[in-house]
Amino acid sequence: MFGKWRGFARDLWALTRPYWFSEERWVARGLLAVIVALNLGLVYLLVILNQWNNLFYNALQEKNFDAFAHQLLRFAWIAAAYIAIAVYSLYLRQMLEIRWRRWLTEHFIGRWLASQTYYRLQLQGSTTDNPDQRIAQDISLFVQQTLAISLDLLSNTVTLFSFLTILWGLSGALTIPLGSHSLEIPGYMFWVALVYSAIGTWITHKVARPLVRINNQMQRFEADFRYALVRLRENAEGVALYGGEADEAKGLAGRFGAIIGNWREYMRFTKRYTWFSNGFGQVAEIFPILVAAPRFFAGAIQLGGLMQTASAFGRVQGAMSWFVNNYDTMASWKATVDRLTGFEASMARIAGEPGGIRRHPSPQPAITVDGVDVQLPDERPLIAAANLSIEPGQSVLITGPSGSGKSTLFRVLGGLWPFGRGAVAVPAGTRSLFLPQRPYLPLGRLRDTVTYPGLTVPASDDEIREVLGACQLGQLAGRLEESANWAQRLSPGEQQRLAIARALLQKPDWLFLDEAASALDETSETALYRLLKQRLPRTTIVSIAHRGSLAGFHDRRVEIRQSEDGIGHLAEAPAPASGPARITA
């Protein structure tokens, strides 16, 4: 048990430390210092209010109207100060919360996007589920809960020690007769509060311990269900054409069923926890008066002393019972920390893994694939001993049967595929653009979608419109400022035309196309390739395609040939135009 919480403390510090030692550390520490000071001010006012209880109830008992009116006026000032401090304490805490969340979100997004970690996590089937939910929701929960719990714990600790002295002085000594002797317990109400709180904390832990696991599962199941809904929305057309509504409904019902099952378990343990915590709290309301009543009836204290003692007991007992009252929150907090540290550990593992296939800049003008063995994620060989050199200005067509590894070779050239051994050298200082079969269209303005991921030299509106017209997308020329989900607005063929328009605007040194016009008819595909050759005469084009009509646009043809064991090998194949052999097997 102790080892688990020690590990939790280590993980918590690993998540917390970076922000408080970042470039924002002085602003963050200053805000925190002011918030802590305000919280200590609230505790001080509670001490004053406790003393006020004595004077106020004594005035009532003595029927002293002047003292009664004076104490009412004092209460008004105390209450006004308490409200003002509470308001600004909350306001500044929210300011610190959003600043910390912004910094931590940028930190996680930066690590997630660095070195294609987001892609490799998905590619390797990482156990880190729903990274989007961890960034969008878990970070917010972590910051909110960490500030709330730590400040609340600090306030309760200060409250405990502040009221400890008061309770010790008010409670007097308890004498227990033991035959001819007696046992005197000084400050007996403090010891009663300690025992009462310790018992409550132990029972709460036993009753509510499963809530940590249940809260973790709750967040994961909710994220899985939300992700399934998003996928259905993004693939609405495909589902509708297949008539797959019944299957989708079944799948969504299964995911939602996991939420319901987990929620019922949460209800069951929460009910047990609520039974105990509410009962514990209700008994605590009357318990200190019952314990202090003998001294009141014996005349050792007045009504004010009784109420002050009960108030002090309540504060001490409440501070000692902080764990009882916050166990549910602590369970949720631990689940959030576990999910974020697990996510960070997965990203660190991905970043720290030695690259199987290395992609590095080279002073040579050619792209060179040097002895690359391409494997599948389960380490099964896909392509063996691949050697390939592509000179600038030389167009290359890569062909092969389905499943031979053409698209995987495409990823190897792009530096995305880590599984295997060998090296890929690319000319330093050159720009490459990869067009997959299904282009990525970001949300937002059409202008930003066409120029994604940003042009080295900005293009004017007239240039963008002209390129769209050349790619037979003239109907979009007047919609550059329109924002939409273009992946749903445009047909697959229009999306591929838009990707070609990107290439014409980007003017890369190297252009890689993986079935980048396969959604178009053969005539349109040929027209787009002719357009690329005309407008990008200095761009080296490397294509993956099945249609023979594209062979004439390439100087060389490289074929992936599979042996009987299914392993592919690169081989030079006859090309329509002569070109030097660049393949060695």
N, C-alpha and C positions, 0 to 999 in steps of 0.2 A: 504494500500500500504506500509506504513512504517513498519507495523507489519510483513509483508511478508519478507521484506529485512532484518529486524532485526532477524527473524528466520533463514534466509539464512546465515547471518553473524555468528550466533551461530553454525549452522551446519558446516560451513566452518572452524571455529576455532576447532571444535571437530575433523575434519579430519586432520587438519594441525598440531595441537599441538603435537601429540605423537612423530613425527619424530624429532622435534626441541628440545624435552626434552628427547630423547632416548640416548642410549649409543654412538651414532654418533653425538651428539649435537654439540661438539666443532669443529669437522671437518666441519659440515654443516654450523654452524654459521660463521666460519672463511671464508669459500668459499663465503657465502652470503655477508659478509662484504667487501671482495675484489671486488665482482661484483658490489655492491652498489657504492663503491669508483670509479670504472671505469665508471659507468653510470654518476656519478656526474662530473667526468672528461669530459665526452662528453658534458654535459650541459655547463661547463666552456668554452669549445672550441666553442660552439655555440655563447656564449656571445662575445668571441673574434672575431668570424666571423662577428657578427653583427656590431661591431665597425669597422672592416675591410671594410664593405660595404660603410661606410661613407667616409673613406679615399680614397678608390679605385674610387668611382664614382665622387668624387670631383676632383681627378687627371684627370679623363677623361674630366670633364667639363672645367677644367683649361688648358687642353692639355699639362700637365706636364709629359713629357716622363720619366724622372728620378723617379719621385714619382710613376708613373704607373709601371715601372719595379720593383721598390722596393716592391710594394704591391703584385705583382705577385710572387715574391720570398717568401714573408711572407705567401701567400696563399699556396704555395707548402709545407712549413713546417707545417702549420695548418692542411692541408689535410692529410699529412703523419701521423701526430700524431693521428688524428681522425680515420684513417683507422686502425692503430695498436691497439688503445684502443678498437675499435668496434670488431675487430677480437678476441682479448683475452676475452672481455666481453662475447661474444657469446660462445667461447670455454669453459670457466669456468662455464657458465650457463648450458651448455649441460652436463658437468661433474656432477654438482650438481643435475641436472634433473635425470640422470640415477641412481645416488646413492639413491636419494629419492624414485624413482620408485621401485628399488630393495627392499629397506627396507619396503615400504608400501605393495608391492606384497607379501613378506614373511609374513608380519603381517596379511593380509587378508586371505592368504592361511592357516596360522596357526589357525586362528579363525574358518575358514570354515571347516577344517578337525577335529578340536577338538570336542570330545564327539559326534562323528558322526553327527555333525551339518549339513553337506552336505546331509546326508541321510534323516535326519528328516525334513529339509526344503522341500525336494521333497516329502516325505511321507505325510506331512501335507498340501500339495497343497498350499505352500506359495505364496504370491503375488509377491515375488522376482523372476522375470523372468530372465532366462539366467545368472546365477551367473558366468559362465565361461567368458561371454563377459564383465561383470563388472570388473572381475579381470584382464583379458588380455588387454582390450581396455580402459575402463573407468578410471582405475588408471593411465594409460599412459597419457590420455587426461587431467585428473585432475592436474597432476604434471606439465605438459607442460603449460597448460593454467594458472595455479595459479602463476607460476614463471613469465611467460610473462606478464600477466595482472598487477600483483603487482609491478614488476620492471618498467613497462611502466608507470603505474600510478605515481610511485615515481618520475620518470624522468620528467613527465609532470608537477607534482606539483612544483618541484624545478625550472623547466623552467618558469612556470608561475610567481613565485615570483622573479626570476632573471630578467626577461624581463619587469616585472611590473614597476620597478623603471626606466628602460630605456625608456619605452613608456610614462610614466608619465612626464618625463623631456623633451622628444622630442615633445610631442603633443601640449604643451602650453595650453592656455585657449581659450575657445570658448565664444564669446560675442553674446548674443541674445537680440536684441532691443525689448523692451516692452513699446511702447509709449514713454513717457518722461523718462523712466527708462530702464535699461538694466540688463540682467542676465548673469553673468560670470560663466562658468563651467570650473574649472581647470582640467587639464589632461583629456580633453574631449574624446580623442581617447580610453583611457582605458574604459570609461563608454560605449562608442559605442561597443567596443569588448565584454564587459560583457553582454549588452542587446542582441547583435547579437547571442552570444553563448547560452544564456539562452533560447531564443526563439527556436533555433535549437535543443537544448536538449529536450525541452518539446514536440515539434512536432515529433521528432524521437521516443520518448517513446510511443506516441499515435499511430504512424504508425506501429512500429515494435514489439509491446508488444507480439503479438501471437507467435513470433518466439521462445520464451522459451518453450512453449508447443509443438510446431512443432519439435524442435530439440530433445526433450525427446522422442517423438513418433518415430522419425527417427531412433534413436539408437535402440529402442526396435524392430521395424519392421525389420531392417537389421539383428539383432541378431536372430530373429525368423526364417527368411528365411535361414540364414546360418546354423542354427541348423537343419532345415528340410533337407537340402542338406547332412549334415553329417550323419543324421539318414538313409537316403536313401542309402548312400554309405556303411554304416555299415551293412545294411540289404539287400544288393543287391541280394543275392541268394534267400531269401524269396520272394522278390518282383518279381523276374524273374520267380520263380516257380508258383506263383499265377497268373502271367500275369497281374500284377497290374500297368503297366506303365501308362495307361490312368488315373487311379485314382491318382497316384502320380503326374502326370503332372497337373491334376486339382488342387490338393492341393498346389503344388508349385506356380501355376499361381495365386491362391487366395492370398498366402502370398506375392508374388511379386506385386500383384495388390494393396495390402495395402501400399507397398513402393511407388508405382507410385502415388497413390492418395495423400499420405502425401507429396510426392515430388512436386506435382502440387500446393498444398497449400503453400509449402515452396517457390516455384517460384513466386506465386502471391504476397505474403507479401514481399519477397526479392525485387521484382520489385518495389513495392511502396517505400521500404526503399532506394533502389539504386537511384531511381528518385530524392528523396529528398537529400540524402547524397552527391551525385555527384553534384547536382545543388548547394547545400549549399557550397561545396568545391570550385566550379568554381567561384561563386560570391565572395568567400573569397579571391581569387587571386587578383581581381581588386578593391575590396571594400576599402581596406586601402589607396590605392593610390588616389581614388576618394575623400575620406574623408580628406586626407592630402593635396591634390592638391591646395586648396585655399591659404594655407600658402606659398606653393612653388611659385605660380604665384604672390603672394603679395611680394615676395622677403624676407620673414622671414626665409626661409631655402634654402640651395642649393640642387642640385641634390643628392649629397651624403646623406644629411639629410633626403630628401624625401625617398630614398631607405632604409636607416637605419630605418626610422619610419615605412615604409611598412613592413620591415622584422620583426621588434619588434612586430608590430600589429599582423602579421601572427603567430608568436610564442605564443603570449598571447592568441589570438583567438583559435589557434590550441590546446593549453593546456586546455582552457575552454571548447572546443568542443570535448574533449577526449571521453566523453560518446556517442556523436553522431557518432564518427568514429569507435567505438568499440562495438556498441550495439549488432551486430550479434555474435561477439565473446563472449560477456557477456551472451547472451542467451544460447549459447552452453555450456558455463562454468557452468551456473546455473543448466542446465539439467543434466550435469555430476555429480555435487555435490549432487543433489537430488537423483540420482540413487545410488550413493555410500552410502549416509547416510541412504537411505531406505534399502539397502542391509545389512549395519551394524546393523540397528535397528532390522531387522528380525533375524539376528544371535544372537543378544543380547536377544531378546525375547525367542528364542529357548533355549538358554543356561540358562536363568533365570526361565524357566518353571519348576515347581516342578515335579519330576519324578513320574508318576503314578505307574509304575511297577519298583521297585528298584532292582538293581542287585549289590550285595556287596560281598566282600571276607569274608570267614568264617574259623574259626579254625577247624571245623569239616571236616572229609574226604569225605563226601557225598555231592552231589549237591541236594539242597532241594528247591522245589517250595512250598511256604507256603501261602495257601489261596489266590491264584491269580485269580482275575476276569479279563479276557481278553476281550477288547472291540475293535470295529472297529473305525476308525477315526471320524465317526459321532456319536459315543458313544453308538451304538447298541451293546448289549452283544453278545459275540461269544462263550466264554468258561467261565463257572461259577465255583467258589470255587475249583480251581485246587490245589490239594495237591499231590506232587510227590517227592520221595526220590530215588536217584540212587547211589548205593554204588560203590566204585572203583572196577574195574575188572568185573563188571556186565554189560553184553550187553543187551540193551533194544530196542525193536522194537515198534514203535508207528504207529498205523494204524487208519483208520477211513474213512468214505465216503468223496468224493470230496466236498470241501467247508466247511468241518467241523472245520477247523482251524489248521490242522497239521503243515503247513509251518509257520503259525503265532506263534504257540507254539515254533517252531524252532527258530524264531526271539526273542521270549521272553527269551529263554535259552541263546541266544547270547547277550542279553542286548540291542537289537535294537528296540524293540516294546514298546513305552511309554504309549500306550493307555490302561488304566485299573487301577487296584489297586492290591497291594500285594507285595511280595518280593521273590527274587530268590537269594539263597546263594550258592556261589561256593567256593571250597577249595582254600585257600590262597596259593600262590606260585606254583600253577599248570598251565600247558599250555593247552589251548584248540584250536582246529582247526575245523572250520565249512566249509563243502563242500556243496554248494547249487547245485541245479539241473543244472544250467548254470554257470560253473566256470568262474571266471574273469581271463583273460589273458592279462597282460600289454604289451604295445609295447616295443620292444627292443630285446635283445639277448635271444635265447632259454634257455640258462643257467639261466638267471635271471627269466624267466617265470616259469621254473620248480621249482626253489628254492624260489619263491615269497611266503610270504613277507620277506624273509631273514631267514637263518638258525641260530639257536643258536650255533651249532657246524658246521663250514664250511665242505662241502662235496667235496671230490676230483672228478676229471673228471671221473675216473673209477667207483666210486660209483654212480654218476649220470647216466652214461651209463648203468650200470648193472640194476639199478632200472627201467630205461626206457625199457630195454629189458624184465624185469620181467612183466611189464605192457603191453607187446606186442606193444611197440613203438620203437623197435630196429632200424627202418628206420630213426629215428631222432637222434640216438646216435652220429652220426658224424657231426651234425649241431649245436652244442652247441654255437658256436660263431656267428651263423647267426642271423641277425636282421630282423624282419618281423612283420607284423600284424598277429599274430598266431591265433587270433580269426576267421580270414577269411581263413587262410591257412589250418587249421585243421577241420575235420568233427566234429559234436557234440559228436560222440562216442570217437574220439581221444582226444577231449578236456576233457572228463570225465576221460579217462585213465590217462591223464597228471595230473589231479587233484588228483587221487589216488597215483600217483608217488610222488606228493608233500607230501602227508600224510606219505608215507614210509620214506621220507627223513627228515621230521619234527619230527617224533616220538613223537606226543603229548601225554599228559596224558589222555585227553578226545577228542574223535573224533565224531563229529556230521555229519551225512550224510542225506541230504534231497533229496531223489530220485537221488543220486549222480551217479548212473550207469544205469539210466532208458533208455538212448539212445542206450544201448548195448543189444544184445540178451541175453536170460536167461542163457545160458551156460557161456558166457563171464562174465556176472554179478556175477554168482556163483563163477567163478574162481578168480575174483578180491577180493571177500569177503574172500575166503579161503586164498588168499595171505595176506590180512590184518590181519587175525587171526593168521597166522603162523609167520609173521614178527613183529607184534606189540602185543605180548602176554600180555604186561602190560598196554595196552591202553584200556580204557573203551569206547565202541562203542555204540552210540545212533543213530538209523536209523529211517527214515521215508520211507516207501516203500509200494508198492501194491502187489508185487509178493510174493506168498506163499513160493516160493523156498528159500527165505532168512530167513524164520522163524527159521530154524535149526541152524543158526549162532548166535542166540540170546538166552539169558537165560530167558528173560521175554518179554511179549507182553502187551503193554498198548493201550487201545482202546479209541477213542473219540466217545462217543455215543450221538446222538442228540435226545432231547426230542421233543414233538409235537410243541413246540414254536420255534424250531430251535436252541436252546442254547445247546452247547456241554458240556459233563461231562466226566472226566477221570474215567476209570474203568479198573481193572485188568482183563485180558483175559487169557484163557488157553494158555500155552506155551509148546513147545516140551520138554523143560527141566525144572525140578522143580526149583523153586526159591521163596524166601519169598515174601509175599505180601507187596507192598510198597505204595499202593494207598488207600486213604481214601476220600470218596466223601462227 
